[in-house]
Amino acid sequence: MIFKSKTLTLCFSTPNSRPLISNLLMAQTRPVHSDPPPPLQQHEQQQEVEEEKSSSLSDTAAFRLESPTLCLTGEARIERAWSHWNKLGRPKLIVAPMVDNSELPFRLLCRKYGADAAYTPMLHSRIFNETEKYRNEEFTTCKEDRPLFVQFCANDPDILLDAARRVEPYCDYVDINFGCPQRIARRGNYGAFLMDKLPVVKSLVEKLAMNLHVPVSCKIRVFPKLEDTLSYAKMLEDAGCSLLAVHGRTRDEKDGKKFRADWNAIKAVKNALRIPVLANGNVRHMDDVENCLEETGCDGVLSAESLLENPALFAGFRTAEWIEESTKDGNLDQAHLLVEYLKLCEKYPVPWRMIRSHVHKLLGEWFRIHPSIREELNAQSILTFEFLYGIVNRLREQGVRIPLYQKDTHVTEIPADELASLQAPTASS
Ligand SMILES: Cc1cc2nc3c(=O)[nH]c(=O)nc-3n(C[C@H](O)[C@H](O)[C@H](O)COP(=O)(O)O)c2cc1C
């Protein structure tokens, strides 16, 4: 449970260029609301990138990972998909993509508490290419942030490829979002609305598979009819998709609390495909993880909404909503997790709107007991870390504590000195 903490300064190549390492060392991200961290010395960066490269090259898998997928025959492509997955350690517990919410500090927090891999929030491929500010604000990463899926939405293969090339040195999959059901996706002609335009879907996947050095993954929703879902999934595999995440709700089933994800449909996809398949939907605690893996036969699970309330889910912690007879106080709570998250944000700056969103998600139940503190937070148009740590301290002073729970079968001990370090700093400290 200890972070290694060397920042990998992020760099971007110019549009249309190949991501040559020398190019990539030219630029670096700018944090949004504080001075940039001191960049690594260039030779250190070079060494890190080369170490990473050599570790992938030293893998003696049958297929060199730099070969774009579609250069390979059908059988070899499937083997390559599995050799990549195996090389990553077959991650099972995965942080789902969440706009404004699965940003670097949150991913690192979830990784500390058991997540094996994580997706970035969806990035808009065209804006990513065109706007440096968007790139710098919306995509940051570091050495510890692997395995990493970087997700884009797109409807133009060339634009998608340009965006993907900028990030491929920093991730393990470039993912395409075919699942977004929101109105903005309808207007922008991407996400789940491409389920009506399957030739566009195919061209996007093929373009990346033929030209990228990292594998392409896709995240989809299911169709109302199982046979449509299966032929969709097969088409993606044939187009060069190396890993498929299936959210078991249809495009119209937007409300995750109202509609249960269909694990049977996910299981059918898993049985029909030969590449790794991940299940998404209804994963709220570790019992769900185990049941989902068993029922669907999938290679891993994604969780989204439940992680926002409880980033320690994959370490076996659960919120009071899921208490059972065999659960007990896990000696950890959401305020501890918020303090950890804020410390990560101090180290790896992100836009304040993301931080604000996590404060509400993590302390939602606490604010229910003291709504005046929530109102104070809402009234602050400009946030500071001092103010946010102050909120945690005031809630504690007022005696609020809502523990996270653990079942006897999933116990993660948090050492006392570690817990002490998760107290919010006070003005005097
Ligand atoms: C705040 C939020 C933002 C999301 N953003 C994305 C996104 O950027 N890309 C995506 O593919 N899905 C996105 N989703 C959907 C989730 O990845 C996931 O598919 C969905 O919430 C179902 O999983 P769950 O039942 O564990 O919540 C988002 C969900 C939430 C709650």
The ligand as a MOL file (V3000), in Angstrom:
LIG
                    3D

  0  0  0     0  0            999 V3000
M  V30 BEGIN CTAB
M  V30 COUNTS 31 33 0 0 0
M  V30 BEGIN ATOM
M  V30 1 C -19.6550 10.0990 -13.6130 0
M  V30 2 C -19.6140 9.0760 -14.7200 0
M  V30 3 C -18.9160 9.3570 -15.8720 0
M  V30 4 C -18.8350 8.4030 -16.8890 0
M  V30 5 N -18.0580 8.6590 -17.9830 0
M  V30 6 C -17.8320 7.6600 -18.8810 0
M  V30 7 C -16.8570 7.8050 -19.8950 0
M  V30 8 O -16.1430 8.8100 -19.9560 0
M  V30 9 N -16.6970 6.7820 -20.7900 0
M  V30 10 C -17.4350 5.6300 -20.7020 0
M  V30 11 O -17.2350 4.7280 -21.5210 0
M  V30 12 N -18.3430 5.4680 -19.7310 0
M  V30 13 C -18.5400 6.4290 -18.8230 0
M  V30 14 N -19.3970 6.2230 -17.7860 0
M  V30 15 C -20.0770 4.9220 -17.6680 0
M  V30 16 C -19.2740 3.9770 -16.7880 0
M  V30 17 O -17.9710 3.7500 -17.3050 0
M  V30 18 C -19.9860 2.6330 -16.6560 0
M  V30 19 O -20.0830 2.0400 -17.9280 0
M  V30 20 C -21.3900 2.7630 -16.0790 0
M  V30 21 O -21.4540 3.7010 -15.0240 0
M  V30 22 C -21.8570 1.3980 -15.5630 0
M  V30 23 O -21.0180 0.9230 -14.5530 0
M  V30 24 P -21.4680 0.9440 -13.0150 0
M  V30 25 O -22.7510 0.1520 -12.9490 0
M  V30 26 O -20.3500 0.3040 -12.2630 0
M  V30 27 O -21.6850 2.3840 -12.6290 0
M  V30 28 C -19.5090 7.1600 -16.7670 0
M  V30 29 C -20.2300 6.9040 -15.5980 0
M  V30 30 C -20.2740 7.8410 -14.5780 0
M  V30 31 C -21.0270 7.5080 -13.3150 0
M  V30 END ATOM
M  V30 BEGIN BOND
M  V30 1 1 1 2
M  V30 2 1 2 3
M  V30 3 2 2 30
M  V30 4 2 3 4
M  V30 5 1 4 5
M  V30 6 1 4 28
M  V30 7 2 5 6
M  V30 8 1 6 7
M  V30 9 1 6 13
M  V30 10 2 7 8
M  V30 11 1 7 9
M  V30 12 1 9 10
M  V30 13 2 10 11
M  V30 14 1 10 12
M  V30 15 2 12 13
M  V30 16 1 13 14
M  V30 17 1 14 15
M  V30 18 1 14 28
M  V30 19 1 15 16
M  V30 20 1 16 17
M  V30 21 1 16 18
M  V30 22 1 18 19
M  V30 23 1 18 20
M  V30 24 1 20 21
M  V30 25 1 20 22
M  V30 26 1 22 23
M  V30 27 1 23 24
M  V30 28 2 24 25
M  V30 29 1 24 26
M  V30 30 1 24 27
M  V30 31 2 28 29
M  V30 32 1 29 30
M  V30 33 1 30 31
M  V30 END BOND
M  V30 END CTAB
M  END
